[in-house]
């Protein structure tokens, strides 16, 4: 993954490779020395600092928000050695970093099952919350309840009375959410295949005054 940003009056590039951030146009060690001596930190170096701190905030932190990732991110800001507010990572680096935090705490993104039950439960809660938030954007009626499960079987979405039941694999977080593919043409993306196709669930009228959920496979267009 390669991200371009404006830095010191030029277009610089930041590369994510094998879990690490590489500044293609900087000597990070030399720049850090210049900053320590009182120089202004270049935007690329600030991005690297935010990545290392695990800073994934989007909005100003709220005291009432108790999500673990937000708490960790706020702690990272507090631990900043310079005292300056870290920059918000550009998408999709921000999502990638958040996923790496979840991986550290959940130990399940690359495994079918986490070895520790509490770690598996943490990972599933993180996935369920994100899937539910996206699904709520697409339900035709506010009264519809959204029930999300993390499953080993193929993903599914179905309407059961006034409830939308959704099942996604644990890989939804890395295959769908990190690349920003969770919504597609008014529908919820349940899965992204290795061939580049998306399984999309949409509400459609059933012709009798009610609604039903239809799942279709579509090209991602990427």
ROVO-707264 format. One record per residue (C-alpha): residue in three letters; x, y, z. Coordinates in steps of 0.1 Angstrom, whole numbers, plus 5000, padded with zeros to 4 digits. Each point is the difference from the previous one (the first is absolute). Example, Ala and Ser with C-alpha at 12.3 -4.5 7.8 and 13.67 -1.06 7.14 Angstrom:
ALA512349555078 SER501450344993 
# end
This chain:
UNK500050005000 UNK501450344990 UNK498750335012 UNK500950354986 UNK500050315021 UNK501250364999 UNK503250045020 UNK502550295000 UNK498650144968 UNK500249684981 UNK498049684993 UNK501449735022 UNK499149635003 UNK499449775030 UNK500149634995 UNK498449735022 UNK502049684995 UNK499849685021 UNK498550185030 UNK502450295000 UNK499950364988 UNK502850114976 UNK500650374992 UNK501349994964 UNK501250365000 UNK501550035034 UNK502749885022 UNK497849965031 UNK503049975024 UNK501650324987 UNK496750195001 UNK499449895035 UNK503350155011 UNK499250334983 UNK496650015018 UNK501749915033 UNK502250314995 UNK497150234996 UNK499149964963 UNK496449974987 UNK498949644994 UNK499249934964 UNK496449874993 UNK501449664990 UNK501849965033 UNK496850105019 UNK498149744981 UNK502749745011 UNK499750125036 UNK496249954999 UNK500449654986 UNK502549905027 UNK497850155027 UNK497049814987 UNK498050324997 UNK496749934981 UNK497750275013 UNK497750174975 UNK498250255022 UNK501050185032 UNK500149735027 UNK496949995022 UNK500149915036 UNK496749804996 UNK501449784972 UNK501449685015 UNK500949794969 UNK503449845006 UNK501650124968 UNK499050365008 UNK501449965035 UNK503349864987 UNK500250274975 UNK499450275026 UNK502749845021 UNK502450014971 UNK499450374996 UNK500750055037 UNK503249804997 UNK501350224972 UNK503650105008 UNK499650344984 UNK496750095015 UNK498650104966 UNK496749864989 UNK500649714975 UNK498650044965 UNK497149784989 UNK501349734976 UNK498650034965 UNK497749724988 UNK500549724995 UNK503150015022 UNK497850105030 UNK497849694996 UNK503049784994 UNK501650135033 UNK496749955019 UNK499849644986 UNK503649945012 UNK499050125035 UNK497149764999 UNK502349724988 UNK502450075029 UNK497149985025 UNK497849754983 UNK502549764984 UNK497549874976 UNK500250194967 UNK502249744984 UNK498749705019 UNK496749814996 UNK499750005038 UNK501950195026 UNK501749785026 UNK498750195029 UNK496250035005 UNK500250365013 UNK502150114971 UNK497649844975 UNK497150175018 UNK501750344997 UNK500749954963 UNK496449904994 UNK498650305018 UNK502250234979 UNK498749844968 UNK496349995011 UNK500150375009 UNK501350114967 UNK497749784979 UNK497050115020 UNK500950374995 UNK500249954963 UNK496849794998 UNK498050275019 UNK500850244972 UNK498249784975 UNK496949865018 UNK496750144985 UNK498450065034 UNK501550125033 UNK497949745018 UNK502049714985 UNK502349835024 UNK503549904988 UNK501449675013 UNK503649934990 UNK502049685005 UNK503649904992 UNK499849664983 UNK502349744984 UNK497549924973 UNK499350214969 UNK498850355008 UNK496350064998 UNK497350275005 UNK496349935005 UNK496850165012 UNK498349835029 UNK496950205008 UNK501250345012 UNK503649885004 UNK502850004976 UNK502349715007 UNK503650034987 UNK502849755001 UNK503650104990 UNK503449835003 UNK502750145022 UNK501850094968 UNK497450274994 UNK502150245019 UNK503149974977 UNK498349914967 UNK497150255001 UNK500450265028 UNK503750094997 UNK499850074962 UNK496850205005 UNK497749774981 UNK497349965027 UNK497350194980 UNK499149944964 UNK497150164981 UNK497750025030 UNK501049665013 UNK502149845026 UNK503149814988 UNK500149665017 UNK503249874985 UNK502750084974 UNK501449704982 UNK503649954990 UNK498950034964 UNK498850365006 UNK496349945002 UNK497750145027 UNK497049835017 UNK497550285005 UNK496849995021 UNK497250244991 UNK496550065011 UNK497549994972 UNK496150034998 UNK498449664998 UNK497150134979 UNK497549945029 UNK500750315020 UNK502849845020 UNK503849974996 UNK502449714995 UNK503849974999 UNK501749904968 UNK503749904999 UNK501950044967 UNK503549954989 UNK501550304982 UNK503450114986 UNK501850235024 UNK501050244972 UNK503450045015 
# end
